[in-house]
Amino acid sequence: MGTVGEEEWTISEAEMNVFKQNSKGVKALMESGITRIPNAYVKPLDERPTKLAAAEADYLSGNEIEIPVINFAGFDGEGHAQVVKSIGEACEKWGFFQVINHGVPTSVIHSVMQVCEEFFDLPVDEKMELYSDDTLKPVRFGTSVNLSKDTVLEWRDYLRCPCRPLSDFIHLWPAKPSTFRELTTEYCEEIAALAKRLCCAISESLGLEFEYLYEVIGKHQQVIMANHYPACPNPDLTIGVSPHSDPGGITILLQDQVGGLEVFNEGRWIAVKPLPNAFVVNLGDQIQFLTNGRYKSVEHRATVNAEKARISIPTFFSPQANAKIAPIPELLGGQPPMYIESIFGVYLQRYFTNKLNRKSAVDSVQHAP
């Protein structure tokens, strides 16, 4: 398993449609006993992850680069100003950072990771009861990113569950495993409290009122997604998730210790080193619009490996669907707005009804130069 030659593989549109219609997810595909990925998952040569990522090259040369790690313990005490300063610097330079000592109980973290793993281990037919290739369906089990639009599939299965307001959605969540709803609810409540504090810290770093960004992007829509990336026979030919930025406000990611998340920074891909019980935080497109580009959403991707399956659990916080998003006047500093006003729900629908394409959605609302 592993490296295959540099030749191109192609699949006809008719063959791809048949493959999609019969797909029950990547995990089911691996359990069927394949030893080479189907052509439907083979990326064109210029879209494959590099065999030696920039971060790995730096590591081997003794110049390892990592995204900022912020100790959040001081936020409610004497270290408040330093935490806010560190978050502001991370947002401006990276758009990504990890937080430790964040207050979410370790027991809650371990429980949600375990129950999500149990969900993906369910029999295929039970998971398929929640299957849909409709990217606008609220609760769904799916595979790849946008099965109706993707011309090459991606090495990922996922479960998507909106969780705000909880009463509107929890009855649609998986009934199995039997503890899924209880444990995931507890996790969602803890992560929502953390999101509020992070939004307030980002607001303060910008010189805005403390709860400004929480009121705009943090208190309206909350969606949890569990991703499962099976071990892959040919990880150099495919990808878990293609390069993209997140469309919403802020994303808080819990990942296991396998690794695979990469962030695009200053022209190269940087591997995000998993830290036990830490969260990876990244800014979405709406913060880029609100700050007139001072803080940017950042492209990231998920690679896969030949040895171990990986699970990650992002939670997305976004504005309400009818919110009008435009650069905040106080942050313009005499400069013209870079982005036109957009309605978040319209932006989100356009984002999810197309395939992932780096930051093309951001470009669609940028003022012409």
KAJOJO-V849452 format. One record per residue. N is the residue number from 1. RES is the residue in three letters. SS is DSSP state (A for helix, B for strand, O for the rest). BURIAL is + if it has 16 or more other ideal C-beta (glycine too) atoms within 10 Angstrom, else -. D_LAST is the distance of its C-alpha to the last C-alpha in Angstrom with 2 decimals. Layout:
N,RES,SS,BURIAL,D_LAST + N,RES,SS,BURIAL,D_LAST
//
This chain:
1,MET,O,-,48.22 + 2,GLY,O,-,44.94 + 3,THR,O,-,43.47 + 4,VAL,O,-,43.51 + 5,GLY,O,-,42.66 + 6,GLU,O,-,39.25 + 7,GLU,O,-,39.85 + 8,GLU,O,-,37.72 + 9,TRP,O,+,39.22 + 10,THR,O,-,38.32 + 11,ILE,O,+,39.44 + 12,SER,O,-,39.50 + 13,GLU,A,-,37.85 + 14,ALA,A,-,41.37 + 15,GLU,A,-,42.54 + 16,MET,A,+,39.54 + 17,ASN,A,-,40.23 + 18,VAL,A,-,43.87 + 19,PHE,A,+,43.01 + 20,LYS,A,+,40.73 + 21,GLN,A,-,43.44 + 22,ASN,O,-,45.97 + 23,SER,O,+,43.91 + 24,LYS,O,+,45.45 + 25,GLY,O,+,43.15 + 26,VAL,A,+,42.94 + 27,LYS,A,+,45.82 + 28,ALA,A,+,48.09 + 29,LEU,A,+,47.08 + 30,MET,A,+,48.07 + 31,GLU,A,-,51.28 + 32,SER,O,-,52.21 + 33,GLY,O,-,52.84 + 34,ILE,O,-,50.12 + 35,THR,O,-,49.95 + 36,ARG,O,-,46.74 + 37,ILE,O,+,43.61 + 38,PRO,O,+,43.29 + 39,ASN,A,+,40.83 + 40,ALA,A,+,38.77 + 41,TYR,A,+,37.61 + 42,VAL,O,+,36.97 + 43,LYS,O,+,33.33 + 44,PRO,O,-,32.04 + 45,LEU,A,-,32.52 + 46,ASP,A,-,28.89 + 47,GLU,A,-,28.70 + 48,ARG,O,+,31.92 + 49,PRO,O,+,32.13 + 50,THR,O,-,33.07 + 51,LYS,O,-,36.80 + 52,LEU,O,-,36.51 + 53,ALA,O,+,33.61 + 54,ALA,A,+,32.13 + 55,ALA,A,+,33.82 + 56,GLU,A,-,37.13 + 57,ALA,A,-,36.86 + 58,ASP,A,+,36.27 + 59,TYR,A,-,39.21 + 60,LEU,A,-,41.46 + 61,SER,O,-,40.62 + 62,GLY,O,-,41.25 + 63,ASN,O,-,37.64 + 64,GLU,O,-,36.98 + 65,ILE,O,-,33.70 + 66,GLU,O,-,33.69 + 67,ILE,O,+,31.41 + 68,PRO,O,+,32.59 + 69,VAL,B,-,35.80 + 70,ILE,B,+,36.31 + 71,ASN,B,-,39.77 + 72,PHE,A,+,39.33 + 73,ALA,A,-,42.95 + 74,GLY,A,+,42.32 + 75,PHE,A,+,39.86 + 76,ASP,A,-,42.71 + 77,GLY,O,-,44.60 + 78,GLU,O,-,44.57 + 79,GLY,O,-,41.80 + 80,HIS,A,-,39.30 + 81,ALA,A,-,37.15 + 82,GLN,A,-,36.99 + 83,VAL,A,+,36.08 + 84,VAL,A,+,33.18 + 85,LYS,A,-,32.00 + 86,SER,A,+,32.31 + 87,ILE,A,+,30.39 + 88,GLY,A,+,27.52 + 89,GLU,A,-,27.44 + 90,ALA,A,+,27.64 + 91,CYS,A,+,24.80 + 92,GLU,A,-,22.50 + 93,LYS,A,-,23.54 + 94,TRP,O,+,24.55 + 95,GLY,O,+,23.84 + 96,PHE,B,+,27.38 + 97,PHE,B,+,30.85 + 98,GLN,B,+,34.47 + 99,VAL,B,+,36.78 + 100,ILE,B,-,40.52 + 101,ASN,O,-,43.22 + 102,HIS,O,+,41.18 + 103,GLY,O,-,44.20 + 104,VAL,O,+,44.14 + 105,PRO,O,-,47.72 + 106,THR,A,-,48.29 + 107,SER,A,-,50.62 + 108,VAL,A,+,47.88 + 109,ILE,A,+,45.54 + 110,HIS,A,-,48.29 + 111,SER,A,+,49.41 + 112,VAL,A,+,46.08 + 113,MET,A,+,45.55 + 114,GLN,A,-,49.09 + 115,VAL,A,+,48.89 + 116,CYS,A,+,45.64 + 117,GLU,A,-,47.35 + 118,GLU,A,+,50.31 + 119,PHE,A,+,48.15 + 120,PHE,A,+,46.88 + 121,ASP,O,-,50.50 + 122,LEU,O,+,51.68 + 123,PRO,O,-,53.11 + 124,VAL,A,-,50.51 + 125,ASP,A,-,51.86 + 126,GLU,A,-,51.47 + 127,LYS,A,+,47.81 + 128,MET,A,-,47.20 + 129,GLU,O,-,48.37 + 130,LEU,O,+,44.97 + 131,TYR,B,+,43.04 + 132,SER,O,-,40.19 + 133,ASP,O,+,37.27 + 134,ASP,O,-,35.62 + 135,THR,O,+,32.71 + 136,LEU,O,-,32.82 + 137,LYS,O,-,36.52 + 138,PRO,O,-,36.99 + 139,VAL,O,+,39.77 + 140,ARG,B,+,40.07 + 141,PHE,B,+,41.17 + 142,GLY,B,+,38.96 + 143,THR,B,+,38.08 + 144,SER,O,+,35.07 + 145,VAL,O,+,31.82 + 146,ASN,O,+,31.42 + 147,LEU,O,+,34.52 + 148,SER,O,-,33.63 + 149,LYS,O,-,30.31 + 150,ASP,O,+,30.96 + 151,THR,O,-,31.87 + 152,VAL,O,+,33.24 + 153,LEU,O,+,34.92 + 154,GLU,O,+,34.61 + 155,TRP,O,+,37.57 + 156,ARG,O,+,37.69 + 157,ASP,B,+,39.63 + 158,TYR,B,+,38.65 + 159,LEU,B,+,39.89 + 160,ARG,B,+,37.58 + 161,CYS,B,+,39.06 + 162,PRO,B,+,37.41 + 163,CYS,O,+,39.37 + 164,ARG,O,+,38.32 + 165,PRO,O,-,40.27 + 166,LEU,A,+,42.83 + 167,SER,A,-,45.34 + 168,ASP,A,-,43.03 + 169,PHE,A,+,42.73 + 170,ILE,A,+,45.50 + 171,HIS,A,-,47.93 + 172,LEU,A,-,45.53 + 173,TRP,O,+,45.32 + 174,PRO,O,+,47.61 + 175,ALA,O,-,51.27 + 176,LYS,O,-,51.99 + 177,PRO,O,+,52.40 + 178,SER,O,-,54.48 + 179,THR,O,-,52.91 + 180,PHE,A,+,49.27 + 181,ARG,A,+,48.61 + 182,GLU,A,-,50.44 + 183,LEU,A,+,48.96 + 184,THR,A,+,45.38 + 185,THR,A,+,45.63 + 186,GLU,A,-,46.83 + 187,TYR,A,+,43.97 + 188,CYS,A,+,41.35 + 189,GLU,A,-,42.82 + 190,GLU,A,+,42.76 + 191,ILE,A,+,39.20 + 192,ALA,A,+,38.04 + 193,ALA,A,-,39.71 + 194,LEU,A,+,37.95 + 195,ALA,A,+,34.54 + 196,LYS,A,+,35.18 + 197,ARG,A,+,36.04 + 198,LEU,A,+,33.02 + 199,CYS,A,+,30.64 + 200,CYS,A,+,32.46 + 201,ALA,A,+,32.17 + 202,ILE,A,+,28.39 + 203,SER,A,+,28.18 + 204,GLU,A,+,30.41 + 205,SER,A,+,28.46 + 206,LEU,O,+,25.43 + 207,GLY,O,-,27.74 + 208,LEU,O,+,27.75 + 209,GLU,O,-,30.98 + 210,PHE,O,-,32.97 + 211,GLU,O,-,32.69 + 212,TYR,A,+,29.22 + 213,LEU,A,+,27.65 + 214,TYR,A,+,30.98 + 215,GLU,A,-,30.99 + 216,VAL,A,+,27.51 + 217,ILE,A,+,27.52 + 218,GLY,A,+,31.00 + 219,LYS,O,+,33.66 + 220,HIS,O,+,32.81 + 221,GLN,B,+,32.56 + 222,GLN,B,+,34.27 + 223,VAL,B,+,34.74 + 224,ILE,B,+,36.82 + 225,MET,B,+,36.63 + 226,ALA,B,+,39.16 + 227,ASN,B,+,38.20 + 228,HIS,B,+,40.87 + 229,TYR,B,+,40.17 + 230,PRO,O,+,43.49 + 231,ALA,O,+,44.60 + 232,CYS,O,+,43.42 + 233,PRO,O,+,45.51 + 234,ASN,O,+,42.54 + 235,PRO,O,+,39.85 + 236,ASP,O,+,38.21 + 237,LEU,O,+,37.46 + 238,THR,O,+,35.81 + 239,ILE,O,+,33.89 + 240,GLY,O,+,34.51 + 241,VAL,B,+,30.98 + 242,SER,B,+,27.92 + 243,PRO,B,+,24.93 + 244,HIS,B,+,23.07 + 245,SER,O,+,21.96 + 246,ASP,O,+,23.95 + 247,PRO,O,+,22.56 + 248,GLY,O,+,24.52 + 249,GLY,O,+,25.08 + 250,ILE,B,+,27.47 + 251,THR,B,+,29.68 + 252,ILE,B,+,33.10 + 253,LEU,B,+,34.63 + 254,LEU,B,+,38.29 + 255,GLN,B,+,39.13 + 256,ASP,O,+,42.43 + 257,GLN,O,-,43.38 + 258,VAL,O,+,42.64 + 259,GLY,O,+,39.05 + 260,GLY,O,+,36.25 + 261,LEU,B,+,33.09 + 262,GLU,B,+,30.46 + 263,VAL,B,+,27.23 + 264,PHE,B,+,24.31 + 265,ASN,B,+,23.80 + 266,GLU,O,-,22.52 + 267,GLY,O,-,22.67 + 268,ARG,B,-,26.04 + 269,TRP,B,+,28.00 + 270,ILE,B,+,30.24 + 271,ALA,B,+,33.30 + 272,VAL,O,+,34.00 + 273,LYS,O,+,37.65 + 274,PRO,O,+,39.54 + 275,LEU,O,-,41.41 + 276,PRO,O,-,44.37 + 277,ASN,O,-,43.67 + 278,ALA,O,+,40.18 + 279,PHE,B,+,37.03 + 280,VAL,B,+,33.61 + 281,VAL,B,+,30.91 + 282,ASN,B,+,27.25 + 283,LEU,B,+,24.28 + 284,GLY,O,+,22.75 + 285,ASP,A,+,19.30 + 286,GLN,A,+,20.18 + 287,ILE,A,+,20.68 + 288,GLN,A,+,17.25 + 289,PHE,A,+,15.89 + 290,LEU,A,+,18.57 + 291,THR,O,+,18.03 + 292,ASN,O,+,14.24 + 293,GLY,O,+,14.34 + 294,ARG,O,+,17.26 + 295,TYR,O,+,19.53 + 296,LYS,O,+,18.31 + 297,SER,O,+,20.04 + 298,VAL,O,+,21.27 + 299,GLU,O,+,22.27 + 300,HIS,B,+,26.03 + 301,ARG,B,+,28.67 + 302,ALA,B,+,32.44 + 303,THR,O,+,34.66 + 304,VAL,O,+,38.30 + 305,ASN,O,+,41.52 + 306,ALA,O,-,44.87 + 307,GLU,O,-,47.12 + 308,LYS,O,-,46.19 + 309,ALA,O,+,44.58 + 310,ARG,B,+,41.92 + 311,ILE,B,+,41.27 + 312,SER,B,+,38.31 + 313,ILE,B,+,37.90 + 314,PRO,B,+,34.46 + 315,THR,B,+,34.31 + 316,PHE,B,+,31.07 + 317,PHE,B,+,30.43 + 318,SER,B,+,27.95 + 319,PRO,O,+,27.26 + 320,GLN,O,-,29.33 + 321,ALA,O,-,28.19 + 322,ASN,O,-,27.43 + 323,ALA,O,+,25.52 + 324,LYS,B,-,22.27 + 325,ILE,B,+,19.89 + 326,ALA,O,-,17.08 + 327,PRO,O,+,16.30 + 328,ILE,O,+,19.57 + 329,PRO,A,-,19.47 + 330,GLU,A,-,21.83 + 331,LEU,A,+,19.54 + 332,LEU,O,-,16.47 + 333,GLY,O,-,18.26 + 334,GLY,O,-,16.72 + 335,GLN,O,-,13.11 + 336,PRO,O,-,10.84 + 337,PRO,O,+,11.03 + 338,MET,O,+,8.71 + 339,TYR,B,+,10.67 + 340,ILE,O,-,12.24 + 341,GLU,O,-,16.02 + 342,SER,B,+,17.94 + 343,ILE,B,-,21.68 + 344,PHE,A,+,22.91 + 345,GLY,A,-,25.57 + 346,VAL,A,-,23.27 + 347,TYR,A,+,20.90 + 348,LEU,A,+,24.07 + 349,GLN,A,-,25.59 + 350,ARG,A,-,22.65 + 351,TYR,A,+,22.72 + 352,PHE,A,+,26.49 + 353,THR,O,-,26.90 + 354,ASN,O,-,24.94 + 355,LYS,O,+,25.89 + 356,LEU,O,+,24.46 + 357,ASN,O,-,21.53 + 358,ARG,B,-,20.26 + 359,LYS,O,+,17.17 + 360,SER,A,-,16.08 + 361,ALA,A,+,16.85 + 362,VAL,A,+,14.41 + 363,ASP,A,-,11.57 + 364,SER,O,-,12.82 + 365,VAL,O,+,12.05 + 366,GLN,B,-,8.65 + 367,HIS,O,-,6.26 + 368,ALA,O,-,3.83 + 369,PRO,O,-,0.00
//
